[in-house]
Structure formats: C-alpha cells, structure tokens
Amino acid sequence: MIDRLENVVARYKELEREIASPEVASDHKKLQEVARERASLEGLVEKYYAYQDVMKELENTENMLKQSIDEELKQLAEDEIENLKQKASNLEHELKLFLLPKDPNDERDIIVEIRAGTGGDEAGLFAADLFRMYTKYAQIQNWKTDIININQTSIGSIKEVVFEIKGRGAYSRLKYESGVHRVQRVPYTESSGRIHTSTATVAVLPAVDDVEVDIKPDEMRTDIFHAGGAGGQNVNKVATAVRLTHYPSGIVVICQDERSQLKNRVKAMSVLKAKLLDMERRKQENEIVEQRRSQVGTGERVEKIRTYNFPQDRLTDHRIGLSMHNLEKIMEGNLDELFDAVATEIQTRALESELD
C-alpha cells in the first residue's frame, strides 16, 4: 500500500510542476486536464500526509516511553500511544478505501426510474414521495432535474416516473438507491387506522454519451402519438409523444413530457442508450456477483433495500443494518448522512472482498 501511495504522491508533485510550467499555463485545455487530475488526487495525498504525521508522532512517543523513568510520564505516553495507534488504524483504513478502483461512471449525470409496486394507490403515493425526496435532494445539491416521462393519477400518486438529474457526482451519490423500497404507514384512505405495507422500485442509471452506444436503425421502431395527462386531461392537439421499441433487447421507452416531438425523441433516445449500457454492464458484472455473494449493493432491483416505517419514525437500510430516525427530515431530501453510511459500508465490504 505504501508503495502505491508514494507513486500517487510522486504523480501529484509532477502535476503541480506541470501546472506551474508556462507550456501548460498557456494551453487552456491541457491546464484543465492537469488541474482535474490533480484535484482527483488531492484528498488522497492530504490523507497520506496526515498518516505520515501520525506515524512519526507515534515513533517519537514510543522512543520517549523507552527513555522515561517517571511513572506518570510513562502512563501518559502509553495512553498517547494507544490514541495514535487508533488514529493510524483509522487513517490506514481510509487510505485503502481511497485506493479502491474508481467507478468510471461516478461523475456522470443520472436517469432515475421510480415505479409503484405492490399496494395499490398507496404504492403510487409512496412512489410520488420518493420522487419528491430525490428532487428535493437534487435542489439541495444545486443540481438540475428534468422529467422525461411521468404517469400520474388524479389523486397525486405516480404509477411511473422517469427523470434526469444533472450534476457533478450525481451517480456516485445515488447509485446505491437501486432496489425495492418498502413503506409501512396508515394510508389517508384507511379509516380504521390499520398500517399498510407497500413498495416502489427505484433504478438509477448513469447517463450515456452518444458515442458510447450505437443503435442501428433497423433495430428500433419509433411511434409518435398524442400525449396525455392525469385522468386524460391536457391531451395535446399535436402528436408529440415518442415511444421507442428496441427489438434485440425488448426495451420500450416513452417520453411525452416535452411539447416538441424532437425534444421527446432526444430524451427517449438518451434513456434507451442508458438502459442498453446498464444491461451490458450488469451482464459483465454477473460473473463477479456470483463469486462475491456476500458483497452488498449489487443494485439488483429485486433486493428489498430499505423500509420507511412512519408509525415508528424509523428508516432501516437492510443491506447494512442501519436504522435512522426523523423520517420527515429524510423525506425532505436530507439524505447525505444516509448516503455516506451506505457508501462507506459497501466500499468497506468491497475492500475486504478484494483483500481476501
């Protein structure tokens, strides 16, 4: 590990020299590339420097303990050594996490699909709550959200919604949200106060660049039709809604949120490409998943990843055994604490799997 870290530090110093050089400073594109790579290494380098400082302080304290004859000073030194060893252990763990292979999709924008599952109208209302929760989180992060397709009912529930979140690092923050989300609460339609259990599914896909997926014209059918709103309201007079059917995969994508047929087609195509790339990625990961059954967060949609228990004001993430309270705050988009806990545990298990 130390050799790898020293190589990172050497590269970091080399990038600092490049940034200071007149050749790079005068080339805007090259300067951006170098600055971006330097920024990606900065956190790891600072963590490694902190680790070196702790190890040096630990060595000095151990030497002081060997030379000390004062019992009180010995006790203080022993206590300090224990604290420093714990600090060193924590920093070493964090450094190992830093050295894990980076997900190449982490910085991408995302396409999110939310569908009502079991539970009738209550499942649709829960899907609407999840949609609002994620869009609130995007607002907090100053990210842009854009609805691609939404199927609402007259009571405000959502059968299905597909939307895009544009923002740096969006995929890295929400990629572990894919799966089945379960809610336990008393529906507003329930007069007896009985708690119902409903579900909704969430899928998070990294947005795709046009050059990454090539779709041949004869592999796809395009249908144009009239868009419609909840309960048949707001039906467009001009056919602008687009449905794409990809024959080889069987994937069907609908986009009807825009008033322009062209814009709907562009959005639908971006969703189709994201789904095809995600399908290919999952196919490649199947072998790894088979070998690492114990690994958390494979992203399979059949997994029940989380329960939102409103009567007990408790959220439980079943993958990592985490329970949190204050559901009202969480549903308002305050998700960083939850996302950090899930990502840290999943990365830790990935690290343990890699070291086995």
N, C-alpha and C positions, 0 to 999 in steps of 0.2 A: 504493500500500500504506500509506504514512504517513497519508494522509487517512482511510482505513478504521480504522487503529489509533487515531487521535485521536478518532474517533467512538466507538470502543469504550471508551476511557478516559473520555470525557465521560459515557457511559451508566453506567459503573461508579461514577463520582463521584455521579451522580444517584441511583443505587440506595443508596449509602452514606448520602446525606442522607435518603432515604425511610425507611431502617431506623431512623435516629435520631429521626424525627418521631413525636410522640405518637399521631397518627392511625393510622399503620401499626403501631406497637408495641402498640396496644390491639386490633388486628384480627389474631387468630392466623392465619387462613387467608391474609390478604394478606401478613403477615410471612413466612410460609413461602415464598410465591411469590417475593417480593422477594429473600429470602435465597438461594433456589435459583438465581435468575438471576445474582445477584452471585457466587455460588460458581462458576458456569459460566464467568464472565469473568475470575476472579481469576488463573488461571495465565497467560493471555494478557497481562494488564496487567502482571504482575510481569516477564514476559519482555521486554515492550516497555520497561519502565523500565530493565532491565539493558542492553538495546540502546542506549538513550539515554546511559547512563553510559559505555559503551564508546566511543560516537561522540564524546562530549565529551572523554574522555581521549585519544582519537586526535587530535582537533583541537589540544589543548594540547601534545601531544608533537610534532606536526608544526611548531607555532609555535616550540617550544623548539629544534628542529633548525635552523630558519631563522636563529635568533639565535645559536646556539652557534658558537664559534670553536675549541673544544677538540676535537681529533680523536677522543679516546677517548670523550667525551660524545656526539659525533656518531654513533659506531658503536653505542653503547648505545641511543641514540634510534632509530636505523634498525632495530635488532633489535626494539625495543619496538613500533615502528610495524607491523612485519610480524606480530607476535603479535596486536596489536589488530585489524588488518585481518582476520586469520583468525577471531578471536572474533566480530567484527561479521558476517562472512560466515555463520558457523555460526548465529548468533542470527537473522539475516535469513531463513535457510532454515527454521528452526523456527517463526518467526512466520508465514511463508507457509503452512506446514502447519496452523497453528492457524486460519488464515483460510479454509481449505477448508470447503465446506458440510458441516455435521454430518449424519451418518446419523440420521434420526429414531428409528430402532429401537435405537440403541446402548445405551440404559439398560434395555431390556426383558429379561425372563426369556426362556429359550430352550427349544425342544424339539429334541432330538438323536436322529437315527436312525442306527444302525450296522447294516450288513448284511454278512454274509460274501460274498466274491466268488469268484474262481477259486482253486482249491487244495484243495477238499475239506475234510476235518477240520481241516487246518492253517489254512485260511482262517477257519474258525469259532473256532479257538483265538486267532487274531490279533484277530478282532472282539471276543472276550472281553477280550483285553489292552487294546485301545483303550478299551473301556467302563470298565475298571478305571482306566486312566490319566486319563480325563476326570473320573471321580467322585473320584479322589484329588485332582485339581487343585481341584475344587469344595470339597472338605473344607479344603484349604489356604486357600482364599479365604473360608471360613466361609459358603459358600452351601449351600442345601438341594437335594438330589437326590430325585427321586420317579419310580420306574419306572412307565411306562404299560402297556407290553406287552413281554414277553420270550419268545423261543423258544429254549430251551436243549436240548442233547443230554446224554446220560448221562455223556459224558467231560468235560463242563465247557465245551464250545465253544458259541458262540452263532450261530444262524442269522440272527437279527434281534433288535434291542432298540430300543425307543423309550422315552426318558426325558426328564424335565423338569429343568432346573436353574434354581433361583430365586435371584437375587442381583443387586444393582445393577451394571449394566455387563456382565452376562454375555454379551450378544450382541456387544458391542464387542470382547470378548476372544476369543471363539470363532468369530466369523462367517467367518473365513478358513480354517476347518478343513474346509469342504465340499469333497468331491472323492474321488478314489481314493487310498487309502493302500496302499503295497506293502511287504511284508516279505520279507527274504531271511535264512533261517536253517535249521538242521538240525532237523527235527521230531523229537519224542521217539520217534515210531514208526519212524524211519529208522535201521536197523541198520548200514548201510554208511557213514553219515556224510555223505551227499550233501546239498548245500544245495538247498532248495526255494524257489520264489518263489510267494507267494500274495498275494491282495488282499482288501481290505474297503472298502466305501464309507461315507462319513460325510456326513450332511446336517444342517445347523444352521438352524433356522427360528426367527424371533422369535415369542414368544408373542403372542396376539391378544386384545384386549379384545372383549367380547361385542358391543358396538355397532358394531364395525368391519366385520363380515361378517354379512350377512343371508341365511339359508338357508331357502327356502320348504319347507314340509312335504312337498309333492308332488315335490320334487327329491331326496328322500333316503329310503332304506329302512333300517329298523332290525331287526336279527336278534339274538335272545337265544339263547345256547347254554351248555353246560357247559364250564367252564374246565378245562384240563389242564396238568400239569407235565411235567418231563423224563421221557421214556420212558413216558408215560401215567400217571405217579404223581400223587397228590394231586388226583384229579378231584373237583370239588365235587359234593355231592349236590343242591344247588340251582343252577339255571341263572342265572349272574350275568354271564357274559362278554357283551360287546356288540360287534357288528360294524355299522358304518355304511357304507352304499354311497351315494355321491353321483353321481346319474345324469349330469348335464351334464359333469362333469369325468372321470368314471370312477374317482375316488379311492375306495379302500376302507381303512377304519381299524378296527383291532381293539384292544380293551382288555379284559384279563382278569386284571389284577394284583390288583384290589381284590375283597373278598368281597361288596361291596354292588353290586347292579346299577346303582343310581342313581349311585354314585361312578364306576363304569366308564363310564357313559354321559356324564357330565360331562367326564371325561378324554378320551374318544374325540372328543367334540364340539370340545374345545379343539384337539386335533391336526388335525382336519378343517379348522377355520377357519384355523389357521396355514398349512396346506398350500394352501388356496384363496387366501389373501392372498399367499403366496410365489409362487404361479403367476401371479397378476396382476402382481406386481412384476417377475417375470422377463420377462413379455410386454412391459411398458413399457420394460425395460432393453435389449431386443433391438436396438432402433434404435441406441442408444448403443454397444453392444458391436460392432455392425457398423462403426461409424465409428472405433472405437478398438481395433482388433485387437491392437495391441501392449500394451494395458493388462493388467496382471497381476491374477489373482484375481477372475475373473468369477463364480466359485462354481459353474460347470458341473460336474456330477458325473462327466462323462466325463474330466475332466482328472486325470492322474496327478500329484498334487501333491507326494508325499513318499515316500521309501524309507527303511525301517528295516533297515539291514544289520547283523545281530547278529555274524557272524564277524569283521567289521572294526570293531565297536563304533562305527558311524557312522550318523548321521541326515542325509539330504540333502533339502532342500526345493528341488524342481526349478524352482519359479516364480521364485525369487530367487537361485538358485545358491549357497545356504548349506549348509555342512557343519558338523555338530557331533558331538562325541564324548560318551562317558559315557551310553549308552543306558539303562543300569539306573536312573540318576537321573531321566532324562526320563520313563521309563515309570512312575515312582513319582509322577508329577504335577508335577514341577518344570519347568513349561512357560513361565514368564514371559519368560525370555531368548529363547526361540524365538518366542513370540507378538509380543514387542516388535520383533524383527528383521523378521518378516514384515510387520507392520502399517506399520512405518516405510518399508520399501521400496515397498509398494503405495501408500501415501499420497504418497510422493515421485514415483512414476510418474504418479499421478493429477494431481499438481500440474504436472508437466511437460506432460502432455496438455492441461491447462486453459490453460497459458500459450502453447501452440503456436497 
